[in-house]
Amino acid sequence: MTDILVFVIVTGLVMAVSVLCLVIVRKVYGHALMAKHNDVAGFIYAVIGVIYAVLLAFVVIVEWEMFRNADSRVQEEVQCMASVLRGMQVFDEPQKSLVPKEIVNNTNIVINEEWALMAKERVSENAVKSAMRIYTMVTQIKPANEHQKIWYQEIISRLNNFYNARNHRIQSAKEGIPDFMWSVMVVGAVITIGFSFLFGMENLWAQSFMVASLAGIITLVLLLIVALDHPYDGVIMVTPDAFVDQLARFKAYLATQKLL
């Protein structure tokens, strides 16, 4: 069952339950009695609606920024790897060949092993060891002249940025909305939808449509937040496409340098 199908089913169930609750409330109290309080209820409901709308908008914006930040750090990680690989051509063997080959190996591990583990908030030990091998080999380089010293400083800077971006990518898989905030949003949704049952409209079908629409849009926004809250899994996710594209460039570049 795909994630989109799950979203559709959950939204449909919430809409159906909301309409069912509306029918029960109307049957118990009658729309004529509730209609007498529509004016007062309208003012109160406007305040509730605004507060809950602001809360949802705030959470969606925060989640979207976190999602974009996770994606940008992936791009930064890939770019730093590419810079280190190209810069190694300034130096002598064996690092000139060994470091680029290990970068290619690290990229393969991230794509084929670590990405799937990140959906489970885990990290690949093989990727960690590969990253450490890159660091060890680069730090063992002894620049032979001023030209190499300048490049070496740039490579070390890029290597540090690579580690920072990698750590952020791993950490972003574990970040999320606190449980208490989820409780507030769910309770707020129940109150907002439930309050709409208290309005008395003569036409049941019209009120049912309104309640179902309200329940549907709130559910969809909450599901959107759920999707953004897991950036490496689900219907909206940061893909390893940047690594895949760069891997092809790595191999092409190393082939031209006769290092593969």
Buried (B, 14 or more C-beta within 10 A) or exposed (E): EEBEEEBEEBBEEBBEEBBEBBBEBBEEEEBEEBBEEEEEBEEEBEEBBEEBBEBBEEBBEBBBEBBEBBBEBBEBBBBBBBBBBBBBBBBEEEBBBBBBBBBBBBBBBBBEBBBBBBBEBEBBEBBBEBBEBBBEBBEEBEBEEEEBEEBBEBBBEBBEBBBBBBBBBBEBBEBBBEEEBBEBBEEBBEEBBBBBBBBBBEEEEEBBEBBBEBBBEBBBBBBBBBBBBBBBBBBBBBEBEBBEEBBEEBBEBBEEBEBB
